[in-house]
Amino acid sequence: MDVQKTMEDICLKQDNGCDFAFCGRLFSECSWYDEALGTLTRQKLYVTESNEQIYYIVRSSGQERSRHAYKLFMRGDVCVIHNGVTEMALQFDMLMLAVRGLCGLDSGATPSLAMVEEMLKAANA
C-alpha cells in the first residue's frame, strides 16, 4: 500500500471555531520564518477522498497564533471556497484571471510553482 495515497481522518483546528473534519491525505506543505516580524508560517495542502482541496495556514509569533483552513472544490465551472462559516463562489475563469493578475502575468501565461508560492506568502502577510 502506498503511504502517500492512504486517506485518514483529519481534524484541523481553526480560530473561527469551525474545525474542518474530513477524510484525506497531506499533499504538500511548506514553512518559512520571517526574521523581521519574528513569525513562523506553516502551510499545508490536503486532498480529500472526493478531490476537494483543504488549504491550512498556521502563523505563530511568541505566544500569538492564528489558524485558518479553507476548502476549495469545483461545482461545475465554479470554484467554491469555504472557511467553515462563509462560502464564496467564483467562476473558474475569473479566479484564473485574478491569479494571473496577482502574479503579474499575461492573460495566456501559466504561473510557475515559485510564482504561486510567492503570491501565497504575499497574500498571507
MOGI-V752954 format. One record per residue. RES is the residue in three letters. PHI is phi in whole degrees, 0 to 359 (NA if undefined). PSI is psi in radians with two decimals (none if undefined). BURIAL is I if it has 16 or more other C-alpha atoms within 10 Angstrom, else O. Layout:
RES & PHI & PSI & BURIAL
RES & PHI & PSI & BURIAL
This chain:
MET & NA & 2.31 & O
ASP & 281 & 2.09 & O
VAL & 298 & -0.66 & O
GLN & 294 & -0.40 & O
LYS & 262 & -0.09 & O
THR & 287 & 2.18 & O
MET & 272 & 2.56 & O
GLU & 217 & 2.82 & O
ASP & 284 & 2.23 & O
ILE & 231 & 2.45 & O
CYS & 229 & 2.07 & O
LEU & 258 & 2.16 & O
LYS & 283 & 2.44 & I
GLN & 232 & 2.69 & I
ASP & 287 & -0.37 & O
ASN & 279 & 0.03 & O
GLY & 86 & -0.16 & O
CYS & 257 & 1.58 & O
ASP & 290 & 2.60 & I
PHE & 263 & 2.06 & I
ALA & 246 & 2.27 & O
PHE & 200 & 2.91 & I
CYS & 254 & 2.10 & O
GLY & 191 & -2.82 & I
ARG & 214 & 2.70 & I
LEU & 289 & 2.24 & I
PHE & 260 & -0.74 & O
SER & 201 & 2.70 & O
GLU & 206 & 2.70 & O
CYS & 207 & 2.82 & O
SER & 209 & 2.72 & O
TRP & 206 & 2.77 & O
TYR & 243 & 2.22 & O
ASP & 264 & 1.83 & O
GLU & 296 & -0.63 & O
ALA & 296 & -0.68 & O
LEU & 263 & -0.25 & O
GLY & 68 & 0.61 & O
THR & 243 & 2.28 & I
LEU & 262 & 2.23 & I
THR & 242 & 2.28 & I
ARG & 236 & 2.31 & I
GLN & 238 & 2.42 & I
LYS & 226 & 2.48 & I
LEU & 240 & 2.16 & I
TYR & 248 & 2.71 & I
VAL & 239 & 2.32 & I
THR & 268 & 3.03 & I
GLU & 302 & -0.57 & O
SER & 262 & 0.40 & O
ASN & 63 & 0.47 & O
GLU & 276 & 2.71 & I
GLN & 249 & 2.41 & I
ILE & 242 & 2.10 & I
TYR & 255 & 2.17 & I
TYR & 236 & 2.24 & I
ILE & 230 & 2.27 & I
VAL & 235 & 2.22 & I
ARG & 243 & 2.40 & I
SER & 221 & 2.49 & O
SER & 210 & 1.87 & O
GLY & 62 & -2.15 & O
GLN & 271 & -0.13 & O
GLU & 271 & 2.51 & O
ARG & 209 & 2.50 & O
SER & 231 & 2.45 & O
ARG & 227 & 2.18 & I
HIS & 221 & 2.47 & I
ALA & 229 & 2.55 & I
TYR & 224 & 2.25 & I
LYS & 262 & 2.28 & I
LEU & 239 & 2.32 & I
PHE & 206 & 2.82 & I
MET & 262 & 2.39 & I
ARG & 234 & 1.61 & O
GLY & 70 & -2.18 & O
ASP & 258 & 0.38 & O
VAL & 246 & 2.32 & I
CYS & 266 & 2.17 & I
VAL & 255 & 2.30 & I
ILE & 239 & 2.18 & I
HIS & 229 & 2.29 & O
ASN & 254 & 0.22 & I
GLY & 98 & -0.36 & I
VAL & 239 & -0.83 & O
THR & 239 & 2.51 & O
GLU & 241 & 2.40 & O
MET & 232 & 2.39 & O
ALA & 239 & 2.33 & O
LEU & 230 & 2.43 & O
GLN & 301 & 2.38 & O
PHE & 304 & -0.74 & I
ASP & 300 & -0.69 & O
MET & 291 & -0.64 & O
LEU & 297 & -0.78 & O
MET & 294 & -0.63 & O
LEU & 298 & -0.74 & I
ALA & 296 & -0.74 & O
VAL & 298 & -0.82 & I
ARG & 298 & -0.70 & I
GLY & 296 & -0.77 & O
LEU & 294 & -0.55 & O
CYS & 274 & -0.15 & I
GLY & 72 & 0.61 & O
LEU & 257 & 2.75 & O
ASP & 293 & 2.85 & O
SER & 298 & -0.49 & O
GLY & 264 & -0.05 & O
ALA & 281 & 2.63 & O
THR & 250 & 2.19 & O
PRO & 292 & 2.50 & I
SER & 280 & 2.88 & O
LEU & 301 & -0.72 & O
ALA & 297 & -0.69 & O
MET & 294 & -0.72 & I
VAL & 295 & -0.72 & I
GLU & 298 & -0.75 & O
GLU & 296 & -0.68 & O
MET & 296 & -0.73 & I
LEU & 297 & -0.72 & O
LYS & 299 & -0.78 & O
ALA & 294 & -0.71 & O
ALA & 292 & -0.49 & O
ASN & 261 & 0.10 & O
ALA & 285 & none & O
